[in-house]
Amino acid sequence: MNVRYRVELTQYERNQLEVLLSGGKNPARRLKRAQILLAADAGVSDEDIATSVGAGGSTVYRTKRRFVEGNLERALSEDPRPGAKRKLTVKEEALLVATACSSPPGGRARWTLELLADALVKLTTHESLSRETVRRRLAENDLKPWRKDMWCIPQVDADYVARMEDVLDLYAEAPDPKRPVVCFDESPIQLIGEVRQPIPAKPGQIERYDCEYRRNGTANLFVFLDVHRSWRKVKVTERRAAEDFAACMRELADVHYPEAERIRVVLDNLSTHSAGALYQTFPACEARRVLRRLEFHFVPKHASWLNMVEIEIGVLATQCLDRRIEGRKQLAAETAFWEQQRNAAGARIKWMFTTEKARVKMGRAYPRLKSTSGQRERVKTSVPRY
């Protein structure tokens, strides 16, 4: 035993090492050093420690020395390794970041690591620069110039807030069969047919289909969703013109809710979603008759996430439409099966966002009340109703 570096652990240090060895994810080198320290504390010789732990004698010696000269953490850890000198200076790294944030060269849609390395060679005295050097410096600055995100920034004004709270209050109301709340929207779909028949799956082999396909045009899906009960309806049409919207509204009033006194319809701001669409399609008396039983509530512009039916369309796309469907007849049959199963299962959207939560989360975006001569002036907003 090396008398010069004698390891004597306190009870607290022993407990720390035992906890370290008892479980959890730790580097193998750290665990070996913990075993060395416990064995040395128990009086085991260096040769026996090296044999039992599977380490060299120099490792045992260094671990004991680092504990005696330092502390437990120093004995378990490694000294920082110097490594190679950084190739780019601080100014050159700043130049790299500025280049990555600028527009890419002509003829290229985005910066790549190779393009950035070549650009930096031209701007500095370096004869060459590896893509790995560029990648590491970009990673340190959390930069990914080859990626782009798309978003839509809504204008949160008084009209936005009024429409949002109007829709949220509808969702929060108690169910009323005489005044149901129905969310409505449409979704296009491409009809795709097979050129060659797919090969069915069998044990040891997944289903296979040809990469070539046949385009059979497009179709449109009108989707209705009752906010307060498990009911949805999917209607397949060739297009989504004003006449189709008017037909859907009449069908909603006369077929799906014939006993309702007033149907509140939540919908987005598409140009065909208007009372005028019914007058374009039906005689004035018929259009007026249908509209007397409808009440339109429009979500704010660029806020389709407030329309509950958007979630249902996402479920429909995932569960039913995520495949090749060759024609409108097959599309109508498949969506009808999905609709029946989902209604029978009692599936509903659990909406959690309320007016109170909106005022807390979006309070900073709410419009400020204007004041004149020390008195507050309230901003008047209105939601169109029919």
LUMDRENPA-788515 format. One line per field, with one value per residue (C-alpha): residue number from 1; residue in one letter; chain; x, y, z. Coordinates in pm, 1 decimal, m for minus. Example, Ala and Ser with C-alpha at 12.3 -4.5 7.8 and 13.67 -1.06 7.14 Angstrom:
<ronus>
i: 1, 2
aa: A, S
ch: A, A
X: 1230.0, 1367.0
Y: m450.0, m106.0
Z: 780.0, 714.0
</ronus>
This chain:
<ronus>
i: 1, 2, 3, 4, 5, 6, 7, 8, 9, 10, 11, 12, 13, 14, 15, 16, 17, 18, 19, 20, 21, 22, 23, 24, 25, 26, 27, 28, 29, 30, 31, 32, 33, 34, 35, 36, 37, 38, 39, 40, 41, 42, 43, 44, 45, 46, 47, 48, 49, 50, 51, 52, 53, 54, 55, 56, 57, 58, 59, 60, 61, 62, 63, 64, 65, 66, 67, 68, 69, 70, 71, 72, 73, 74, 75, 76, 77, 78, 79, 80, 81, 82, 83, 84, 85, 86, 87, 88, 89, 90, 91, 92, 93, 94, 95, 96, 97, 98, 99, 100, 101, 102, 103, 104, 105, 106, 107, 108, 109, 110, 111, 112, 113, 114, 115, 116, 117, 118, 119, 120, 121, 122, 123, 124, 125, 126, 127, 128, 129, 130, 131, 132, 133, 134, 135, 136, 137, 138, 139, 140, 141, 142, 143, 144, 145, 146, 147, 148, 149, 150, 151, 152, 153, 154, 155, 156, 157, 158, 159, 160, 161, 162, 163, 164, 165, 166, 167, 168, 169, 170, 171, 172, 173, 174, 175, 176, 177, 178, 179, 180, 181, 182, 183, 184, 185, 186, 187, 188, 189, 190, 191, 192, 193, 194, 195, 196, 197, 198, 199, 200, 201, 202, 203, 204, 205, 206, 207, 208, 209, 210, 211, 212, 213, 214, 215, 216, 217, 218, 219, 220, 221, 222, 223, 224, 225, 226, 227, 228, 229, 230, 231, 232, 233, 234, 235, 236, 237, 238, 239, 240, 241, 242, 243, 244, 245, 246, 247, 248, 249, 250, 251, 252, 253, 254, 255, 256, 257, 258, 259, 260, 261, 262, 263, 264, 265, 266, 267, 268, 269, 270, 271, 272, 273, 274, 275, 276, 277, 278, 279, 280, 281, 282, 283, 284, 285, 286, 287, 288, 289, 290, 291, 292, 293, 294, 295, 296, 297, 298, 299, 300, 301, 302, 303, 304, 305, 306, 307, 308, 309, 310, 311, 312, 313, 314, 315, 316, 317, 318, 319, 320, 321, 322, 323, 324, 325, 326, 327, 328, 329, 330, 331, 332, 333, 334, 335, 336, 337, 338, 339, 340, 341, 342, 343, 344, 345, 346, 347, 348, 349, 350, 351, 352, 353, 354, 355, 356, 357, 358, 359, 360, 361, 362, 363, 364, 365, 366, 367, 368, 369, 370, 371, 372, 373, 374, 375, 376, 377, 378, 379, 380, 381, 382, 383, 384, 385, 386
aa: M, N, V, R, Y, R, V, E, L, T, Q, Y, E, R, N, Q, L, E, V, L, L, S, G, G, K, N, P, A, R, R, L, K, R, A, Q, I, L, L, A, A, D, A, G, V, S, D, E, D, I, A, T, S, V, G, A, G, G, S, T, V, Y, R, T, K, R, R, F, V, E, G, N, L, E, R, A, L, S, E, D, P, R, P, G, A, K, R, K, L, T, V, K, E, E, A, L, L, V, A, T, A, C, S, S, P, P, G, G, R, A, R, W, T, L, E, L, L, A, D, A, L, V, K, L, T, T, H, E, S, L, S, R, E, T, V, R, R, R, L, A, E, N, D, L, K, P, W, R, K, D, M, W, C, I, P, Q, V, D, A, D, Y, V, A, R, M, E, D, V, L, D, L, Y, A, E, A, P, D, P, K, R, P, V, V, C, F, D, E, S, P, I, Q, L, I, G, E, V, R, Q, P, I, P, A, K, P, G, Q, I, E, R, Y, D, C, E, Y, R, R, N, G, T, A, N, L, F, V, F, L, D, V, H, R, S, W, R, K, V, K, V, T, E, R, R, A, A, E, D, F, A, A, C, M, R, E, L, A, D, V, H, Y, P, E, A, E, R, I, R, V, V, L, D, N, L, S, T, H, S, A, G, A, L, Y, Q, T, F, P, A, C, E, A, R, R, V, L, R, R, L, E, F, H, F, V, P, K, H, A, S, W, L, N, M, V, E, I, E, I, G, V, L, A, T, Q, C, L, D, R, R, I, E, G, R, K, Q, L, A, A, E, T, A, F, W, E, Q, Q, R, N, A, A, G, A, R, I, K, W, M, F, T, T, E, K, A, R, V, K, M, G, R, A, Y, P, R, L, K, S, T, S, G, Q, R, E, R, V, K, T, S, V, P, R, Y
ch: A, A, A, A, A, A, A, A, A, A, A, A, A, A, A, A, A, A, A, A, A, A, A, A, A, A, A, A, A, A, A, A, A, A, A, A, A, A, A, A, A, A, A, A, A, A, A, A, A, A, A, A, A, A, A, A, A, A, A, A, A, A, A, A, A, A, A, A, A, A, A, A, A, A, A, A, A, A, A, A, A, A, A, A, A, A, A, A, A, A, A, A, A, A, A, A, A, A, A, A, A, A, A, A, A, A, A, A, A, A, A, A, A, A, A, A, A, A, A, A, A, A, A, A, A, A, A, A, A, A, A, A, A, A, A, A, A, A, A, A, A, A, A, A, A, A, A, A, A, A, A, A, A, A, A, A, A, A, A, A, A, A, A, A, A, A, A, A, A, A, A, A, A, A, A, A, A, A, A, A, A, A, A, A, A, A, A, A, A, A, A, A, A, A, A, A, A, A, A, A, A, A, A, A, A, A, A, A, A, A, A, A, A, A, A, A, A, A, A, A, A, A, A, A, A, A, A, A, A, A, A, A, A, A, A, A, A, A, A, A, A, A, A, A, A, A, A, A, A, A, A, A, A, A, A, A, A, A, A, A, A, A, A, A, A, A, A, A, A, A, A, A, A, A, A, A, A, A, A, A, A, A, A, A, A, A, A, A, A, A, A, A, A, A, A, A, A, A, A, A, A, A, A, A, A, A, A, A, A, A, A, A, A, A, A, A, A, A, A, A, A, A, A, A, A, A, A, A, A, A, A, A, A, A, A, A, A, A, A, A, A, A, A, A, A, A, A, A, A, A, A, A, A, A, A, A, A, A, A, A, A, A, A, A, A, A, A, A, A, A, A, A, A, A, A, A, A, A, A, A, A, A, A, A, A, A
X: 0.0, 125.8, 156.1, 203.2, m149.6, m366.7, m740.9, m957.4, m1319.6, m1571.1, m1908.3, m2070.4, m1823.4, m1884.7, m2259.4, m2205.5, m1999.9, m2248.7, m2534.9, m2328.3, m2272.4, m2628.0, m2790.2, m2846.4, m2657.4, m2293.5, m1975.8, m1789.9, m1467.6, m1642.6, m1787.1, m1443.6, m1288.2, m1565.4, m1490.1, m1117.2, m1176.4, m1406.2, m1160.0, m865.9, m1060.4, m1118.8, m740.9, m719.4, m377.6, m325.2, m255.4, m576.7, m775.6, m639.9, m727.2, m1080.9, m1179.1, m1011.9, m791.8, m420.4, m196.0, m132.2, m509.0, m533.9, m234.1, m365.9, m712.3, m575.9, m339.1, m616.1, m832.0, m553.9, m436.1, m781.4, m1124.0, m1377.1, m1515.2, m1167.2, m1085.9, m1402.5, m1368.5, m1115.0, m904.8, m1005.2, m804.3, m640.4, m717.0, m621.8, m619.8, m937.1, m884.6, m1111.9, m1052.7, m1332.8, m1359.4, m1362.5, m1640.4, m1840.6, m1782.3, m1906.5, m2223.9, m2287.9, m2237.1, m2472.3, m2741.1, m2710.0, m2868.1, m2714.9, m2510.4, m2678.3, m2828.8, m2854.7, m3168.5, m2987.6, m2645.1, m2473.5, m2168.0, m1953.3, m2072.7, m2002.3, m1655.5, m1572.0, m1707.0, m1498.2, m1182.7, m1237.0, m1295.6, m1002.8, m640.9, m718.4, m619.3, m885.2, m1164.3, m1339.4, m1716.3, m1684.6, m1524.1, m1811.6, m2070.0, m1929.1, m1913.2, m2270.2, m2388.9, m2233.6, m2439.6, m2754.1, m2761.9, m2909.0, m2905.1, m3035.7, m3367.4, m3666.2, m3991.3, m4315.6, m4572.1, m4864.1, m4869.5, m5227.4, m5317.0, m5450.7, m5683.8, m6023.3, m6202.9, m5975.4, m6044.9, m6420.3, m6447.7, m6224.0, m6419.5, m6748.3, m6645.1, m6497.7, m6818.4, m7015.3, m6793.8, m6839.5, m7221.6, m7428.2, m7573.1, m7906.4, m8079.6, m8283.4, m7970.9, m7689.1, m7336.1, m7189.9, m6838.5, m6801.8, m6508.5, m6389.0, m6075.9, m5952.3, m5818.0, m5630.7, m5768.4, m5489.3, m5526.3, m5288.5, m5108.5, m5021.0, m5194.5, m5019.4, m4871.6, m5050.9, m4856.6, m4762.7, m4555.8, m4206.5, m4297.0, m4482.1, m4731.0, m4564.1, m4699.0, m4562.6, m4411.9, m4598.6, m4956.1, m5241.3, m5392.3, m5771.4, m5841.1, m5947.6, m6248.6, m6369.6, m6480.4, m6732.1, m6712.6, m6972.4, m6897.9, m7137.9, m6955.3, m7168.1, m7236.9, m7066.8, m7182.4, m6997.3, m7090.2, m6860.3, m6999.7, m6802.6, m6843.0, m6665.0, m6582.1, m6638.5, m6823.0, m7082.4, m7358.9, m7206.7, m7183.5, m7547.8, m7656.4, m7466.5, m7635.6, m7982.8, m7900.4, m7777.0, m8101.8, m8355.7, m8196.9, m7958.9, m8129.7, m8494.4, m8615.3, m8362.9, m8482.8, m8144.1, m7823.5, m7502.8, m7243.2, m6872.9, m6676.4, m6377.6, m6360.0, m6360.0, m6528.3, m6801.6, m6899.1, m7160.8, m7533.0, m7512.9, m7417.8, m7768.1, m7925.2, m7701.2, m7823.8, m8188.9, m8485.9, m8500.2, m8783.5, m8601.2, m8271.6, m8443.6, m8619.5, m8290.0, m8103.5, m8370.3, m8256.4, m7881.6, m7647.2, m7293.2, m6998.6, m6671.3, m6334.1, m6070.9, m5864.5, m5558.7, m5700.9, m5845.2, m5711.7, m6015.9, m6245.1, m6289.4, m6360.0, m5996.0, m5897.5, m6157.8, m6028.9, m5681.4, m5817.9, m5998.2, m5679.4, m5478.9, m5728.4, m5898.1, m5734.2, m5368.6, m5363.2, m5438.8, m5807.5, m5883.5, m6230.4, m6514.7, m6727.4, m6460.1, m6392.6, m6760.0, m6782.5, m6466.8, m6553.4, m6903.9, m6758.1, m6522.7, m6804.7, m7033.0, m6760.2, m6653.1, m7011.1, m7087.6, m6773.2, m6890.9, m6572.1, m6564.7, m6317.0, m6219.1, m6175.5, m5970.0, m5911.5, m6159.2, m6214.6, m6058.2, m5744.9, m5727.9, m5724.2, m5440.6, m5225.8, m5292.3, m5345.3, m5049.1, m5193.1, m5534.7, m5601.1, m5551.2, m5840.4, m5793.6, m5828.7, m5938.6, m5915.7, m5850.0, m6160.0, m6146.4, m6309.4, m6435.8, m6369.0, m6693.3, m6679.9, m6949.2, m6979.0, m7197.5, m7503.9, m7765.8
Y: 0.0, 349.1, 504.9, 854.1, 868.3, 698.7, 728.1, 786.0, 861.7, 1018.8, 853.4, 1125.4, 1060.4, 685.7, 744.1, 966.8, 700.5, 424.9, 633.7, 697.8, 324.8, 220.1, 346.1, 624.6, 719.1, 811.7, 787.1, 456.1, 632.2, 809.7, 480.6, 313.1, 593.2, 557.8, 184.7, 259.4, 505.6, 268.8, m18.0, 200.2, 319.6, m45.0, m107.8, m308.7, m296.7, m110.6, m433.8, m597.1, m281.4, m266.1, m634.2, m617.0, m288.8, m358.0, m50.0, 11.8, 73.7, 430.1, 498.4, 375.5, 588.7, 906.5, 866.0, 832.9, 1126.2, 1354.8, 1269.0, 1334.0, 1654.9, 1778.2, 1644.7, 1381.2, 1566.1, 1621.9, 1253.0, 1151.1, 1408.0, 1470.1, 1777.3, 1980.0, 1879.7, 2162.8, 2030.8, 2207.3, 2584.3, 2735.5, 2812.0, 3115.6, 3425.8, 3613.7, 3859.9, 3579.6, 3400.5, 3723.6, 3750.0, 3391.3, 3465.9, 3783.0, 3594.2, 3313.5, 3571.0, 3745.5, 3653.2, 3349.6, 3396.9, 3426.0, 3105.5, 2943.4, 2922.5, 2893.8, 2880.9, 2544.4, 2459.4, 2434.3, 2770.4, 2937.0, 2781.0, 2903.6, 3251.6, 3277.9, 3169.1, 3458.3, 3706.2, 3598.9, 3488.9, 3121.7, 2897.2, 2639.1, 2583.3, 2256.0, 2221.5, 2079.5, 2402.8, 2599.8, 2360.2, 2385.8, 2764.6, 2786.8, 2538.7, 2750.2, 3044.8, 2833.9, 2912.2, 2691.7, 2903.4, 2616.1, 2609.7, 2839.8, 2868.4, 3005.3, 3175.7, 3410.1, 3710.1, 3820.8, 4177.6, 4160.3, 4458.2, 4522.6, 4336.3, 4032.8, 4026.3, 4072.3, 3783.5, 3558.1, 3613.1, 3575.7, 3228.1, 3125.5, 3225.6, 3005.3, 2708.5, 2771.7, 2780.2, 2495.8, 2263.2, 2382.3, 2160.7, 2459.4, 2669.9, 2433.0, 2552.1, 2398.4, 2453.7, 2446.7, 2440.1, 2281.0, 2095.2, 2011.0, 1667.6, 1528.5, 1209.5, 964.5, 627.8, 332.8, 254.8, m93.4, m288.7, m276.1, m597.2, m687.8, m736.6, m1082.1, m1219.5, m1080.3, m823.6, m494.3, m376.6, m238.2, 2.3, 155.0, 503.0, 587.2, 704.4, 850.3, 1191.7, 1185.4, 1548.6, 1697.4, 1701.3, 1906.5, 1804.9, 2011.6, 1918.3, 1998.2, 1949.4, 1993.7, 2159.3, 2012.1, 1656.7, 1373.0, 1451.2, 1534.6, 1523.7, 1502.5, 1600.4, 1534.3, 1783.3, 1859.7, 2217.2, 2475.9, 2753.3, 2983.9, 2756.0, 2460.5, 2662.4, 2768.6, 2408.2, 2304.6, 2572.6, 2471.5, 2106.8, 2198.1, 2377.3, 2147.5, 1800.9, 1792.1, 2039.4, 2065.5, 2125.9, 2393.8, 2751.3, 2911.2, 2741.5, 2925.7, 2849.7, 2911.2, 2958.7, 3138.8, 3441.8, 3270.5, 3488.5, 3229.5, 3220.0, 3490.5, 3540.6, 3666.9, 3317.1, 3197.2, 3481.2, 3390.6, 3031.9, 3038.8, 3268.6, 3555.8, 3404.4, 3070.9, 3236.5, 3449.4, 3145.8, 2960.1, 3262.8, 3329.0, 3007.7, 3068.5, 3292.0, 3329.2, 3375.4, 3442.3, 3364.4, 3640.6, 3660.6, 3433.0, 3255.3, 2935.0, 2755.3, 2896.4, 2689.0, 2357.9, 2173.5, 2226.3, 1969.6, 1727.9, 1772.0, 1683.8, 1364.1, 1283.0, 1332.6, 1107.7, 827.2, 810.8, 1015.3, 922.2, 697.1, 697.6, 744.2, 727.5, 879.3, 1073.9, 761.6, 586.3, 907.8, 946.4, 583.9, 595.8, 925.4, 794.2, 486.4, 706.5, 944.6, 663.8, 500.5, 828.6, 929.0, 584.2, 596.1, 921.0, 1103.9, 1473.8, 1759.9, 1864.2, 2239.4, 2391.2, 2751.4, 2994.1, 3368.9, 3394.2, 3209.7, 3426.3, 3742.7, 3601.3, 3456.3, 3729.4, 4021.2, 4215.2, 4190.4, 4324.7, 4680.0, 4956.3, 5182.8, 5535.5, 5818.3, 6175.2, 6453.0, 6199.2, 5994.1, 5651.6, 5601.8, 5251.3, 5096.8, 4978.3, 4657.1, 4456.1, 4103.0, 4069.0, 3850.0, 3740.2
Z: 0.0, m83.7, 259.8, 123.4, m20.2, 237.9, 174.5, 481.3, 400.9, 633.5, 679.2, 467.2, 182.3, 201.3, 176.3, m129.1, m303.8, m220.9, m359.5, m673.5, m724.4, m636.7, m956.4, m1203.6, m1516.9, m1455.7, m1663.9, m1629.1, m1529.1, m1242.8, m1116.2, m1127.0, m925.9, m666.7, m638.9, m603.3, m318.9, m127.4, m164.0, m60.3, 243.4, 337.9, 334.0, 9.4, m160.5, m485.4, m676.2, m554.5, m629.8, m985.6, m1039.8, m896.5, m1058.7, m1392.7, m1394.4, m1418.2, m1120.1, m1232.1, m1230.0, m871.5, m772.0, m938.3, m788.6, m436.2, m486.4, m618.1, m315.7, m61.7, m227.3, m316.1, m220.8, m314.8, m617.6, m760.4, m719.0, m906.1, m1184.7, m1456.2, m1505.2, m1809.8, m2110.8, m2303.9, m2653.2, m2971.8, m2998.0, m3140.7, m3506.5, m3518.0, m3314.7, m3139.7, m3428.2, m3685.0, m3495.9, m3492.3, m3868.1, m3912.4, m3714.7, m3915.5, m4242.6, m4136.6, m4051.7, m4387.9, m4722.2, m4898.6, m5216.0, m5553.2, m5687.3, m5342.2, m5128.8, m4795.6, m4634.9, m4589.8, m4379.6, m4693.2, m4825.1, m4490.3, m4472.2, m4824.7, m4747.6, m4430.8, m4614.5, m4856.4, m4573.2, m4349.6, m4384.2, m4333.3, m4623.2, m4536.5, m4286.1, m4210.5, m4199.5, m3847.3, m3722.4, m3872.7, m3727.2, m3373.8, m3375.6, m3507.9, m3244.6, m2969.7, m3093.7, m3145.8, m3519.1, m3793.4, m4110.5, m4326.0, m4135.7, m4165.3, m3970.1, m4107.4, m3890.5, m3919.1, m3688.2, m3617.8, m3540.9, m3186.8, m3170.9, m3014.5, m3292.9, m3245.1, m2871.6, m2919.5, m3162.4, m2952.3, m2632.0, m2819.4, m2939.7, m2603.1, m2423.4, m2663.3, m2580.5, m2207.0, m2219.0, m2081.9, m2348.9, m2486.2, m2747.1, m2860.7, m2918.9, m3022.7, m3101.6, m3418.9, m3551.1, m3928.8, m4168.1, m4490.2, m4598.0, m4949.9, m5032.5, m5332.2, m5487.9, m5568.3, m5739.6, m5766.4, m6092.2, m5964.5, m5690.5, m5353.1, m5213.0, m4886.1, m4565.5, m4442.6, m4153.2, m4183.2, m4451.4, m4430.2, m4691.2, m5003.5, m5263.2, m5581.4, m5569.8, m5891.4, m5856.2, m6059.8, m5984.7, m5998.1, m5918.5, m5587.7, m5359.2, m5065.4, m4718.3, m4522.3, m4154.3, m3884.1, m3512.5, m3221.8, m2933.0, m2652.8, m2768.5, m2954.8, m3306.1, m3622.1, m3989.9, m4293.2, m4632.4, m4951.4, m5237.0, m5559.9, m5459.9, m5186.6, m5368.3, m5214.7, m5341.6, m5153.9, m4832.9, m4867.7, m4921.8, m4608.1, m4400.4, m4517.4, m4451.6, m4103.9, m4021.1, m4187.6, m4160.3, m3863.7, m3627.0, m3734.8, m3376.5, m3285.1, m3250.3, m3318.2, m3435.9, m3343.5, m3612.4, m3546.2, m3869.0, m4016.3, m4244.0, m4585.7, m4846.5, m4911.4, m4542.4, m4553.5, m4542.1, m4897.9, m5015.7, m4931.9, m5129.7, m5425.2, m5412.5, m5302.9, m5356.3, m5110.0, m4905.7, m4870.3, m4781.6, m4518.4, m4372.3, m4322.7, m4190.5, m3925.6, m3758.3, m3796.2, m3599.4, m3737.3, m3499.5, m3678.7, m3524.5, m3552.2, m3868.8, m3857.2, m3552.0, m3695.4, m3383.6, m3203.4, m3425.3, m3246.7, m3570.2, m3675.5, m3412.8, m3546.6, m3903.0, m3775.1, m3619.3, m3945.1, m4145.7, m3913.9, m3862.6, m4202.3, m4478.1, m4429.6, m4738.3, m5108.9, m5190.3, m5560.5, m5597.3, m5439.8, m5399.2, m5192.9, m5001.2, m4910.9, m4797.0, m4585.8, m4415.5, m4344.7, m4171.7, m3968.4, m3878.2, m3757.8, m3547.7, m3388.2, m3306.3, m3162.7, m2947.1, m2787.2, m2887.4, m2801.4, m2804.5, m2451.3, m2485.8, m2201.9, m2315.7, m2158.3, m2155.9, m1811.1, m1927.2, m2238.6, m2027.7, m1818.2, m2097.3, m2352.2, m2116.9, m2255.9, m2607.4, m2509.7, m2631.9, m2377.3, m2286.5, m2415.2, m2164.2, m2239.0, m1976.0, m1704.7, m1795.9, m1954.0, m2287.8, m2356.1, m2697.0, m2852.6, m3054.1, m3221.3, m3352.7, m3660.9, m3613.4, m3861.6
</ronus>
